[in-house]
């Protein structure tokens, strides 16, 4: 069954409503604890109880805007590769080669 | 024909790269279950590294064997490595627990590539995260490879094969493969943590405490990963059944039309 325009709006409303309920469910956590990763809320919590603290990573990108720089760098490299391979989709030679292959199969 | 495959593979490459591109720009902090640098004592770090290395070696050997006659295999492995990298970086809020965690993605790779290459793929993803994203650590990388790469992949692969041999359909088998790959990862992480930090404390009570602490986040997240794995497998079944046949996930007789 295809969703018609009227139903699409209804489904969209339903999704937004479900999300708003989902994220407003009550928890016992304070604002600073809320949405912490399980690495903090479980792993590091237990490690601290036994007197073990995590050490700084070899390359700590979690400082200031350094992580953003890494994301930017990865984005640039990823974007460049995506752009480079984009030509594979629109390369005239490839399409021509495919047509030749299809043609040779027919004959 | 080769040209058509090249174009289809290129589409996949572009799709994954665009996903990486946008994911990296939308990510903020890493909410990880990976064991951070310094959490495990040196001896345990070495033990987990020693356990992980044979699996990585076997994964490299399998990759060499399978890609020998099939040039499209390495790009496929690369694409799935990108998928695992993104999925295992993706923080998902779990309101019932009020915390964030991430799926592992190894259920998908275990089904498509097999457990050995899946472990290799997870190792690469974990290495990049540990080195550049302050997500996990280099000393704890062996432990993280064993939990996410080895245990996750093995659990996903074994349960998928068992359910398929019982003639359950792809959707259900994929769901349970994803679910158990996720839960096995967290179970192994709990074991590694309990063994590493316990000192003179008894092992089993501590392990139980850690598993209970993980449960409110990981039970719903595992179910989510089950749906995600099932969705990916079904999408491939509809759009690229040739890929699933090539990887011996399905038999030619299972393809409609």
Interface residues (C-beta under 8 A of the other chain):
Chain A: X22 X23 X24 X25 X27 X28 X29 X33 X34 X35 X36 X37 X38 X39 X41 X42 X43 X44 X45 X46 X47 X50 X52 X53 X54 X55 X56 X57 X58 X59 X60 X61 X62 X67 X70 X71 X74 X75 X78 X79 X81 X82 X85 X86 X88 X89 X94 X95 X97 X98 X101
Chain B: X1 X2 X3 X4 X6 X7 X10 X11 X13 X14 X17 X18 X20 X21 X24 X25 X27 X29 X30 X31 X32 X33 X34 X35 X36 X37 X38 X39 X91 X93 X95 X96 X97 X98 X99 X100 X101 X130 X131 X132 X133 X134 X137 X138 X189 X193 X197 X198 X199 X201 X206 X209 X210 X213 X214 X217 X218
